[in-house]
Amino acid sequence: MNTSVKNQQLAASVRTAVTAKNFVKKPLMLAFAALALSAVAAPSFAADWWTAMPKPVIGKSMTVDVRTKGALGDGVHDDTAAIQAAVDALPTSGGTVFVPAGHYMVNATKPIKLRSHTRLLMDPAATLEVIPTSNSRYMVIQIYNATDVRVVGGNLVGDRVKHLGDTGEWGYGINVTAATNVVLKNVNLSNFWGDGVWIGAKDVNKVHVRSDYVTVDGIVSSNNRRQGLSIGPSQHVYIVNSTFQGTNGTLPEAGIDIEPMTEGLTNAIRLENNTFADNHGNGIEMHANISDIAIVGNTMKGNYGFGVLGVSAPGVTVTGNFMTENGLAGVRPSGKSHDWSITGNTLKYNSTRYMSATKEGGALSRDLQFGANTYNISVSGNIFSNAKYNTYTR
């Protein structure tokens, strides 16, 4: 691809991000324009795929209340079988399972399996809590090899406080695997032995199937041991208006970790208008075998590590984010990370493990760092703790 085409794609990407968020002021727009006219290679994105995410087609012929299948919601009784019976009672065309207010105990070693064209609708005062187990792997809700699924509302609570074992790190709130056209909306997830949410791939009938078109909107994932949310091999994943906070217990302890490694490609991922706060690791962590990752308009504050860390992670755009009071720098591409665009961010008062959270000044590396082997990293239009670097470009 020639330089002109790359510049046109970058300019289109920047215009889309600014229009969508409406938060960049005129001087910053001029910086973006200068960036678009530069000859630095940068990742390109399919235009606006996230604004046209398909809506799950849910069956309309039936709604089943879990209490009609024997669920008690009294905080004592094992309601797993009753909730699964409500799902299984739906016709093949799908429908809605409703969970009214109450405290439902579930055996997460036998997850609630959602089928295609199904909505799990939980009252805001409904809680599904994991019955304490010694298993290193479990999940409350499983969406596997299914299409057109919604999980809306309610609270999912793990067993980390009462867990009966001390090994493993794979206890999930929601597991989305080899699934398409999925929406997770307004769900609170906390205290899981592993991750609040996992999105990834699986071999189905000897074919490697990645999750595709997954929207996570308005969730809050708190106090989980390993990650707030992990993304494995998948594409067209849109995380928006959500909060990932207080992850602690076992590495990497990030708000979101994008780490497909050798399992398959992860691409076309957009993280927009989210908050990453007080995680014991990094706000966002990324690794190899990824491309077309957009981090737009988020807030990273008080994370013990970096606001955004990429380890040999290619094809990343970091635009219009606010990163402050993180223990290490706001942004660090490292390893063999390449083809990054870091533009229009406010990176102030970071590296609090070494410097005051309110003191101006310091080296550029306080807020922005580069690994020795990184290349094609474009930087422009950012605001730093030390104002003398506000004109820094690369």
N, C-alpha and C positions, 0 to 999 in steps of 0.2 A: 504494500500500500504506500503511495507517495505521501510526502510531507503535507501537501495541500489538503488531501483528503483527510489525513489525521487531524489537522488543525480545524477543518470544518466540523468533524465529529466532536472534537473537544468543545468547540464553541457552542454546539447544539446541546451538549451535555450540561455545560455551565448555565446556559439560558434556562433549561428545564428546571434545574435545581433551584435557581433564584426565583423563578416564577412560582414554583410549587410552594416555597416557604415564605416568600415576600418579606424577607428579613434583611436583605443586603442593601446598604445605603449606596448612594451614587458614587462616592470615591472608590468603593470596593468594586462596583461595576466596571469602573475604568481599569482597575487592576486585573479583573477577569478578562477584559477585552485585550489588554496587553498580553496576557497569558495565551489567549487564543491565537494571537498573531505570532507567537514565538515558534521556534522550530523544534521544541522539545517534544519527544514522543510521549503520549499519555493514553490511558485506556479509553476505549469507546464503549458506549452502551446502546442497547436497543432502545429506540425512542419511546419513552413513556410506557413501557410495558406494565409498570406498577399501577398506573392510573386506569388500566383496562383489565385488572385481575378478574377472571371469571367468577361469577357468584355461584356457590354450590346449588345444585338443583335438588331440593329436598322434597320427599313425598308429602303430599298434602291430605291424603285420605284418612290418616289416623294419628291421634295423639294418645300416648299411654302414660298415665301417672304411675310412678313406681310404687306408690302405696297400694294401688289396686293389685299389685303382684306380691304384696306381703312386706314391703320395706317399712320399717318402723321409725327410723330417724331419731332414735332415742339416745344415741351416743354409747350404747352398750351392745345391742344386737348386731350380728353380722348380716348386713344388708346386700352383700355382693350378689348372691344368687337372685334376689328379687329384682335388682337393677338390671342384671343381665337378662332376666326373663322378660322385662319390659322391652328391652331392645329386640329380643327374639320374637316378640309378639307382633312386631311390625311386619307388614307385607313386604314382598320383594321389591316393591316400588318405593319403600322407605317410609319415613314419617318422623314424628317428634316424640322423644321421651322426655317427660317433665319430672323434675326433681323439686318438690316443694320445700319450703323452709324446714330445717331440721338438721340433725347431726348424724350422719350415716357412716357407720364403720364398714370398711371394705378390706377384703383379703387381697392385697395387691400382687400376691404371687399367682393369683388367678384373675388377670385383669379384666376389666369391663371392655369388651370388644365391640367397637362400633362398625356397622356395616355401611355400604354405599347408600347415598341419598338419605342419610339419617342426621337429625339434629338432636344433640343432648342439651336441653335447656334447663338451667338450674336457677332457682330463685336466688337473689343476692344473699339471702340468709341461709342458704343450703351449704352444708359442709360435708365433703367426703374425706374421711380421715383413714389413714393406713393403720390397720391392726398391727401392732409391733411384731416384727419378724427378725430372724437372724439371717435371712437370705441377703446375699450381696447384690442381687438383681431382682427388681420388681417394677411394676408400673400400675398406676391406678386406671388410666384410660389408654387403650391401644387402638390406633388407627393404622391398620396394616393392609396393604394391597387393596385399598378401597378408594372410591372416588366420590366427590360431592358430600362432604361431611362438615358439620358445624358443631363446635362446642362453645356454649355461650353462658356466661355468668357463673356465680357460685365460687366456692373456695375449695381447693384441694390442699390437704395437709399431710405431710410425710411423717415418718416415725423417728427422725434423727435424735430426738430427745429420749425416746424410749426404745431405740433399736437394740435388739438382743444380741447382736454380733459386733465385731470390730474390724471386719475385712470387707473389701470390695467398695465400689463407688458408683453403682449402676441402679440406684433406686430412683425412678422417674415419676413425675406427676402425669405428664402426657407424652406418649411415644408415637411419633408420626413416622412411619416407615413405608417406603415404596407406595406412597399415597399421592393422589392428585386432587387439586381443587378443594383444599381444606382451609377452613377459617377457625381460628381460636380467638375469641373476643371476650374481653372484660372478665377474665378468669384470674383469681388470686391463687398463687401457688407458693407454698412455704414449707420449710423444714424437711426437705427430701434428702435421702441418704446420698443421692447423686445430683441429678439436674432437675430443675423445674420442668423443662421441656427438651425433648430430643427430636430433631428432624433429620432424616437420613435415608439410606438405601438398603436394599436387601436383594438377594438372588431369589427370583420367583420363577419356578419351573425352568431353572438353569439359565435364566436371563437376568442380568443385573438391572434392577429397576430403581431409579432415583425418584425421590419425592419431587413433585413439580407443582408450581402454583399453590404456594402455602402463604396465607396471610395471618400474621399475629398482630392483633390490634387491641390496645388498651389493657394488656395483662400486667400484673404486678408479680414479680418472682423474687422472693425474699428468703434470706437465711438458709439457702440450700448449701450442701456440703461441697459440691464440685463445680457446678456452673449454674447460672441463672437459666441459660438456654445454650444448647450446643447445636451446631449445624454441621452435619456430615455431607456425603454426596447428595446433591440436590440442585435444583435451579428454580428461578423465579420465586424466591422467598422474600417477602416484604414484611419487615418488622417495623411497626409504627406506633407512636403514642403510648409506649410501654415503659415500665420501670424494672430495672434489674439491680438489686441492691443487697448488700450484706452477705454476699457469698463467702463462705469460710469453712474450712475443715480439711479438705484434701485438694492437692494441686489439680488443675491450674487456678481454681478459685476466681474465675473471671465472671464478669457480667454476661458476656456472650463470647463463646469460643467457636471459631470457624476452622475446623480441623479435619478435613477429609483424608489427608495423608495419602496413602497408597490405595485406599478403598475405592476411589473414583473421583471425578471432577465435581467441584462446587463452583457454580457461576451464576451470574445475574441475581445478586443478593443486594437488597437495599435496606439500610437501617436508617430510619428517619424520625426525627422528633422524639427520641427516646431519652431516658435518664439512666445513667450508669453511676451509682453512688455507693461509696463505702464498701466496695468489694475488696477482699483481702489480696486478690491478684490484680489483673488489669481490667480496665473497663471493657475493652474489646481486644481480643487476641485472635490472630490469624496465622495460618501456617500454609505449607506448600499445597500445590494442586488446586489452586483457586484462580478465578479471573472475574473481571467485571463486578467488583465489590464497591458499592457506593455508601459512604458514611456521611450523612447530610443532616445538619441542623440538630444534632444531639447535644446533650450536656453530660460531661464526665467530671465528677467532682468527688474528691476525697477517697479515690481508690488508692490502695496501698502501693500498687505498681504504676504502670503507664496508663494514660488515658486511652491510647490506641497503640498496640504493639503488633508489628508484622514480622514474622520470622521466615525468611525466604518466601515471602508472600507476594506474588505478582498481580498487577492490574487492580490498583486500589485508588479510589478518589475520596479525599477527606475534605469536605467543603462546608463552611458556615457553621462549624461546631464551636461550642464553648467548653473549654477545659481548664479547670482550676483546682488548686490544692490537691493535686494527685501526688503521691509519694515520690514518684519518679517523673520523667518528662511527660509533657502532654502527648507528643507523638514520637514514635521511634520505628522507622523501617530498618530492619536489621537482616543479618544473614545475606542471602542473595536476592532480597526484595528488589523489584524493579517495576518501572512504568507506574509510578505513583504521581498523583496530582494533589498537592496540599495547598489549598487556596482559601482565603477569606475566613480563616478561623481566628478566634480569640484564645490565645494560649498564655495565661497569666498565673503567676504565683504557684507554679508547679515545683517539683523537686522538694517537697516539704519535709522529706526525710533528711534534708541537708540545709534547707534555707527557710526563712520565715515565710509564712503564708500571706503576709501583708506587705512585705518589703519589695519595693521596686528594684529593678536592676538585675545584675547577674549576667552570665554568659548566655549566648543563644542556646547552648545545650541544656540550660535549665528547663526550657520549654520544648525544644525540638532537637532531636538527635538523629544521626545517621550511622548505620553500621558501615564498616570499612569496605565491604564488598557490594554495597547497594549501587544501583545505576539507573539512569533515566528517572530521577526524582525531580519533579517540577514543583517549585515553591514560589508563591507570590501572594501579596495582599493580606498577610496575617498581622495580628497585633500581639506583641510579646510583653513580658514583664519589663524588659529593658527597651524603652522606646526607640533607641538608636538602631534596633534591628527591624523596625517596622517596614523599612524599605528593602529588606533582604529578599533577594530572588536567587533562584538556582535553576 
